[in-house]
Amino acid sequence: MDNIKKTVRGILQVTREVSEWREDYDPGTDEWHTLCNLADLAEQLVFSLPNELLPVEELRHTSGHEHATVDELLKVLGVDW
């Protein structure tokens, strides 16, 4: 599991670097947009992992308000959770 956490750290380091570049540099090329999209997708994939696979510094605990909002959305959508 430590190897997964190490890989997650590396992925997040790269995605954050791309985010910084995005603010300062945009050549408008297809390759640039592909890189930005790839970084976004990689970050989404990392944060879809169970908390046990994330490094401690990346753990994000949800608030009671967030849980209530999700419950309300599920109710509106008619999902029996």
N, C-alpha and C positions, 0 to 999 in steps of 0.2 A: 504494500500500500504506500510505502514511502516513495517508491519509484513513480507512482501515479501522481502523488502530491508534488514531486519535483518537476514532473512534466507539466502539470497544471501551472506551476509558478512560471516556467519557461514560456508557455503559451500566453499567459497573461502579460508577461513582460513585453513580448512582441506585439500583442494587440494594443497595449498602452502606448508603445512607441509609435505604432502606425497612427493612433489617435492624435498624438502630438504632432506628427508630420502633417496630418490632415489639416490641422489648423494653420500651419505655416507654409505649406507647399501643396500645390495641386496643379500638375501639368495638364490635367484634363485628358490624359491618354486612356485607352481601354485597359492597359496593364495597371495603371494607377487605380482605376475604379474596381478592377478585379481584386487587387490587393486589399483595398478598403473593405470590399464585400466579404472577402475571405476572413479578414480580421474580425469583422462583426459576427460572422457565423461561428468562428472558433470560440469567441467569447461567450456566445449564447450556448454553445455546446458544453463548455466548461461549467457554466452556471446551471446547467440542467442535471449535472451530476449530483448524487446524494451528498449530503454534508460530510459524511465520513471520508469521502475521497478528496475533499477540498483542504488546502492548507489552512491552519488555524487562522492566519491573518486575513483569509478571504471569507470566513464564515460570516453569514449575515442572518441575524435572528429577526424574525418577523414580529411585528407588534400585534397587540390585541386588535387594534383598529384595522390592520391589514387582514387579519383572519375574519373579522366581522364583514369587511367589504367583500371578500371572496365568498363568504356564506350568502350574503345578499345577492351577489351576482348569480350564484348557482341557483338560488331560489327563483330569481327573475327568469333565468333560462330554463327552469323546470327540471333541473337535474336533481335527482333524489340521491343525495350524498349520505 
